[in-house]
């Protein structure tokens, strides 16, 4: 069975690969994705910060799509294009 890739999942995966984390003076962590303006999170641990960043990124994408914001093209994935429609075959 061929592996099916979903464009939103791939976009999130590639954006998360660009994440930058900093350890703050109080021992907590800050995370951000530079190409996704405003996607910034904080966490008590690096893992918590990463989880929160992933969730925030997903919400940021969904709000951006809903409101028609121009989203960054990440590694050739352009979510700004009009979706193409493929015919659905009756089962």
Phi, psi and omega in degrees: 000129182289149178285127179263128178252134178255133188300319179294319178297318180293321178299313179299315181300314182288326176293318179297330178293341179267000184299144178239131181240143177232138173270125183273166183302329181274006177090355177274178184235148173240141178228149179206159174240104188306322183283346181249087186303128178093353178272093183222136178220168178225151178204156179292328178234164178299318180298316179297319179296317179296316178299316180294323179295318179300312180296316180296319178299314179300314179298318180299317179296312182298316178296317179300317179294316181297319183270358179076024178290150176281115180266150180293146174278122183245117180047046176084357179268115183248105179277359183275345181289152173295135179295141177274147181254129176250142180296144178256128180275140177289142182267000000 
